């Protein structure tokens, strides 16, 4: 599983570590990503999503169904990649 949020589409960025002597080495800035279970009322089932903290705030603001529909239309995830539990 890649480190991409299924709601916002955020993924790891690449940047530089800068030392005191200004020497630059490559590094990755990872997303604050975690797995979360939700009860999806419209389908009457539990689903598991890989979310960033911003994605969780978006679900709290818009609701699960609206956030999932927006993510599917923007291409961040599809209905097959959403894991249904039980």
Backbone as JSON Lines, residues from 0, in Angstrom:
{"i":0,"aa":"X","n":[0.85,-1.18,0.0],"ca":[0.0,0.0,0.0],"c":[0.89,1.24,0.0]}
{"i":1,"aa":"X","n":[0.63,2.15,-0.9],"ca":[1.44,3.35,-0.97],"c":[0.97,4.36,0.06]}
{"i":2,"aa":"X","n":[1.82,5.33,0.34],"ca":[1.53,6.33,1.37],"c":[0.78,7.51,0.75]}
{"i":3,"aa":"X","n":[-0.48,7.24,0.37],"ca":[-1.32,8.27,-0.25],"c":[-2.66,8.29,0.5]}
{"i":4,"aa":"X","n":[-3.13,9.49,0.82],"ca":[-4.42,9.65,1.47],"c":[-5.53,9.36,0.45]}
{"i":5,"aa":"X","n":[-6.52,8.56,0.81],"ca":[-7.59,8.2,-0.1],"c":[-8.63,9.3,-0.24]}
{"i":6,"aa":"X","n":[-8.63,10.29,0.63],"ca":[-9.61,11.37,0.58],"c":[-9.04,12.63,-0.07]}
{"i":7,"aa":"X","n":[-7.84,13.03,0.33],"ca":[-7.27,14.28,-0.18],"c":[-6.26,14.06,-1.3]}
{"i":8,"aa":"X","n":[-5.75,12.85,-1.45],"ca":[-4.76,12.59,-2.48],"c":[-3.37,13.04,-2.11]}
{"i":9,"aa":"X","n":[-3.14,13.42,-0.86],"ca":[-1.81,13.86,-0.43],"c":[-0.85,12.68,-0.45]}
{"i":10,"aa":"X","n":[0.4,12.96,-0.87],"ca":[1.43,11.93,-0.86],"c":[2.76,12.55,-0.46]}
{"i":11,"aa":"X","n":[3.77,11.71,-0.29],"ca":[5.06,12.16,0.21],"c":[5.7,13.15,-0.76]}
{"i":12,"aa":"X","n":[6.33,14.19,-0.18],"ca":[7.08,15.17,-0.97],"c":[8.56,14.89,-0.81]}
{"i":13,"aa":"X","n":[9.35,15.38,-1.76],"ca":[10.79,15.21,-1.7],"c":[11.42,16.58,-1.5]}
{"i":14,"aa":"X","n":[12.36,16.64,-0.58],"ca":[13.04,17.9,-0.3],"c":[14.46,17.65,0.13]}
{"i":15,"aa":"X","n":[15.03,18.6,0.84],"ca":[16.42,18.53,1.26],"c":[16.55,18.64,2.77]}
{"i":16,"aa":"X","n":[17.48,17.85,3.33],"ca":[17.99,18.13,4.66],"c":[19.08,19.16,4.49]}
{"i":17,"aa":"X","n":[19.06,20.23,5.27],"ca":[20.09,21.27,5.16],"c":[20.84,21.31,6.48]}
{"i":18,"aa":"X","n":[22.14,21.02,6.4],"ca":[22.96,21.02,7.6],"c":[23.41,22.43,7.95]}
{"i":19,"aa":"X","n":[24.14,22.55,9.04],"ca":[24.65,23.85,9.47],"c":[25.58,24.46,8.43]}
{"i":20,"aa":"X","n":[26.31,23.6,7.72],"ca":[27.23,24.08,6.68],"c":[26.54,24.25,5.33]}
{"i":21,"aa":"X","n":[25.2,24.17,5.33],"ca":[24.36,24.33,4.14],"c":[24.54,23.21,3.11]}
{"i":22,"aa":"X","n":[25.06,22.06,3.54],"ca":[25.17,20.91,2.66],"c":[23.79,20.26,2.55]}
{"i":23,"aa":"X","n":[23.35,19.96,1.36],"ca":[22.0,19.46,1.14],"c":[22.02,17.98,0.75]}
{"i":24,"aa":"X","n":[21.18,17.2,1.43],"ca":[20.98,15.8,1.08],"c":[19.48,15.56,0.94]}
{"i":25,"aa":"X","n":[19.11,14.67,0.05],"ca":[17.7,14.42,-0.24],"c":[17.0,13.7,0.91]}
{"i":26,"aa":"X","n":[15.73,14.0,1.09],"ca":[14.89,13.35,2.09],"c":[13.46,13.39,1.63]}
{"i":27,"aa":"X","n":[12.59,12.62,2.29],"ca":[11.16,12.65,1.98],"c":[10.39,13.21,3.17]}
{"i":28,"aa":"X","n":[9.39,14.01,2.87],"ca":[8.46,14.51,3.87],"c":[7.21,13.65,3.75]}
{"i":29,"aa":"X","n":[7.02,12.74,4.7],"ca":[5.89,11.82,4.65],"c":[4.6,12.49,5.13]}
{"i":30,"aa":"X","n":[3.5,11.93,4.71],"ca":[2.18,12.42,5.09],"c":[1.82,11.84,6.46]}
{"i":31,"aa":"X","n":[1.06,12.6,7.23],"ca":[0.57,12.12,8.53],"c":[-0.58,11.16,8.25]}
{"i":32,"aa":"X","n":[-0.23,9.9,7.96],"ca":[-1.19,8.93,7.44],"c":[-1.48,7.85,8.47]}
{"i":33,"aa":"X","n":[-2.75,7.45,8.57],"ca":[-3.15,6.38,9.47],"c":[-4.39,5.7,8.91]}
{"i":34,"aa":"X","n":[-4.65,4.49,9.39],"ca":[-5.81,3.71,8.96],"c":[-6.95,3.93,9.95]}
{"i":35,"aa":"X","n":[-8.15,4.14,9.42],"ca":[-9.3,4.47,10.26],"c":[-10.51,3.72,9.73]}
{"i":36,"aa":"X","n":[-11.33,3.2,10.65],"ca":[-12.57,2.52,10.27],"c":[-13.75,3.48,10.44]}
{"i":37,"aa":"X","n":[-14.68,3.43,9.49],"ca":[-15.88,4.25,9.53],"c":[-17.08,3.37,9.26]}
{"i":38,"aa":"X","n":[-18.21,3.77,9.84],"ca":[-19.47,3.1,9.53],"c":[-20.13,3.89,8.4]}
{"i":39,"aa":"X","n":[-20.29,3.25,7.25],"ca":[-20.84,3.9,6.06],"c":[-22.34,3.62,6.04]}
{"i":40,"aa":"X","n":[-23.13,4.61,6.44],"ca":[-24.57,4.44,6.65],"c":[-25.28,4.14,5.34]}
{"i":41,"aa":"X","n":[-24.87,4.77,4.25],"ca":[-25.56,4.6,2.96],"c":[-25.48,3.15,2.47]}
{"i":42,"aa":"X","n":[-24.37,2.46,2.75],"ca":[-24.21,1.07,2.31],"c":[-24.44,0.08,3.46]}
{"i":43,"aa":"X","n":[-24.64,0.59,4.69],"ca":[-24.87,-0.22,5.88],"c":[-23.73,-1.21,6.11]}
{"i":44,"aa":"X","n":[-22.47,-0.69,6.13],"ca":[-21.3,-1.53,6.35],"c":[-20.17,-0.69,6.95]}
{"i":45,"aa":"X","n":[-19.15,-1.38,7.44],"ca":[-17.94,-0.73,7.93],"c":[-16.92,-0.7,6.8]}
{"i":46,"aa":"X","n":[-16.21,0.42,6.67],"ca":[-15.15,0.53,5.67],"c":[-13.86,0.98,6.36]}
{"i":47,"aa":"X","n":[-12.74,0.64,5.77],"ca":[-11.43,1.03,6.29],"c":[-10.76,1.93,5.25]}
{"i":48,"aa":"X","n":[-10.29,3.1,5.7],"ca":[-9.65,4.06,4.81],"c":[-8.26,4.39,5.32]}
{"i":49,"aa":"X","n":[-7.36,4.7,4.41],"ca":[-6.03,5.21,4.74],"c":[-6.09,6.72,4.59]}
{"i":50,"aa":"X","n":[-6.04,7.43,5.72],"ca":[-6.32,8.86,5.76],"c":[-5.15,9.67,6.28]}
{"i":51,"aa":"X","n":[-5.08,10.92,5.84],"ca":[-4.22,11.89,6.49],"c":[-5.06,12.64,7.52]}
{"i":52,"aa":"X","n":[-4.41,13.44,8.34],"ca":[-5.14,14.23,9.33],"c":[-6.06,15.23,8.65]}
{"i":53,"aa":"X","n":[-5.63,15.79,7.53],"ca":[-6.47,16.72,6.77],"c":[-7.69,16.01,6.2]}
{"i":54,"aa":"X","n":[-7.53,14.75,5.79],"ca":[-8.65,13.98,5.29],"c":[-9.68,13.7,6.36]}
{"i":55,"aa":"X","n":[-9.22,13.45,7.58],"ca":[-10.14,13.22,8.69],"c":[-10.92,14.49,9.01]}
{"i":56,"aa":"X","n":[-10.27,15.64,8.99],"ca":[-10.97,16.91,9.22],"c":[-11.98,17.18,8.11]}
{"i":57,"aa":"X","n":[-11.65,16.79,6.87],"ca":[-12.57,16.98,5.75],"c":[-13.81,16.11,5.92]}
{"i":58,"aa":"X","n":[-13.64,14.88,6.4],"ca":[-14.78,14.0,6.65],"c":[-15.64,14.56,7.77]}
{"i":59,"aa":"X","n":[-15.02,15.1,8.81],"ca":[-15.8,15.7,9.89],"c":[-16.58,16.91,9.41]}
{"i":60,"aa":"X","n":[-16.04,17.65,8.45],"ca":[-16.68,18.86,7.96],"c":[-17.81,18.56,6.97]}
{"i":61,"aa":"X","n":[-17.54,17.7,5.97],"ca":[-18.49,17.48,4.88],"c":[-19.36,16.25,5.07]}
{"i":62,"aa":"X","n":[-18.87,15.28,5.84],"ca":[-19.56,14.01,5.97],"c":[-18.86,12.95,5.14]}
{"i":63,"aa":"X","n":[-19.02,11.7,5.52],"ca":[-18.31,10.6,4.88],"c":[-18.74,10.41,3.43]}
{"i":64,"aa":"X","n":[-20.04,10.42,3.17],"ca":[-20.53,10.16,1.82],"c":[-20.08,11.25,0.85]}
{"i":65,"aa":"X","n":[-20.19,12.5,1.23],"ca":[-19.79,13.61,0.36],"c":[-18.28,13.6,0.12]}
{"i":66,"aa":"X","n":[-17.5,13.3,1.15],"ca":[-16.05,13.27,1.0],"c":[-15.62,12.12,0.09]}
{"i":67,"aa":"X","n":[-16.26,10.95,0.23],"ca":[-15.93,9.82,-0.64],"c":[-16.32,10.1,-2.09]}
{"i":68,"aa":"X","n":[-17.49,10.69,-2.31],"ca":[-17.9,11.0,-3.67],"c":[-16.97,12.01,-4.32]}
{"i":69,"aa":"X","n":[-16.53,13.02,-3.57],"ca":[-15.58,13.99,-4.11],"c":[-14.24,13.35,-4.44]}
{"i":70,"aa":"X","n":[-13.77,12.44,-3.56],"ca":[-12.49,11.77,-3.79],"c":[-12.54,10.88,-5.03]}
{"i":71,"aa":"X","n":[-13.68,10.24,-5.26],"ca":[-13.81,9.37,-6.43],"c":[-13.87,10.21,-7.71]}
{"i":72,"aa":"X","n":[-14.59,11.34,-7.68],"ca":[-14.68,12.17,-8.88],"c":[-13.34,12.84,-9.2]}
{"i":73,"aa":"X","n":[-12.55,13.16,-8.17],"ca":[-11.24,13.77,-8.41],"c":[-10.18,12.74,-8.75]}
{"i":74,"aa":"X","n":[-10.48,11.45,-8.55],"ca":[-9.56,10.39,-8.93],"c":[-8.58,9.99,-7.85]}
{"i":75,"aa":"X","n":[-8.8,10.39,-6.6],"ca":[-7.89,10.02,-5.52],"c":[-8.06,8.57,-5.11]}
{"i":76,"aa":"X","n":[-9.25,8.03,-5.25],"ca":[-9.5,6.61,-4.98],"c":[-10.67,6.18,-5.85]}
{"i":77,"aa":"X","n":[-10.89,4.88,-5.92],"ca":[-12.07,4.37,-6.61],"c":[-12.81,3.45,-5.64]}
{"i":78,"aa":"X","n":[-14.01,3.08,-6.03],"ca":[-14.84,2.3,-5.12],"c":[-14.25,0.9,-4.86]}
{"i":79,"aa":"X","n":[-13.43,0.4,-5.79],"ca":[-12.83,-0.92,-5.59],"c":[-11.7,-0.88,-4.57]}
{"i":80,"aa":"X","n":[-11.04,0.28,-4.4],"ca":[-9.92,0.34,-3.47],"c":[-10.36,0.56,-2.02]}
{"i":81,"aa":"X","n":[-11.64,0.84,-1.8],"ca":[-12.15,1.02,-0.44],"c":[-12.44,-0.34,0.15]}
{"i":82,"aa":"X","n":[-11.78,-0.65,1.26],"ca":[-11.89,-1.98,1.86],"c":[-13.13,-2.05,2.74]}
{"i":83,"aa":"X","n":[-14.02,-3.0,2.44],"ca":[-15.24,-3.21,3.22],"c":[-14.95,-4.27,4.27]}
{"i":84,"aa":"X","n":[-15.32,-3.96,5.51],"ca":[-15.07,-4.88,6.63],"c":[-16.4,-5.47,7.05]}
{"i":85,"aa":"X","n":[-16.49,-6.77,7.01],"ca":[-17.69,-7.47,7.48],"c":[-18.88,-7.28,6.66]}
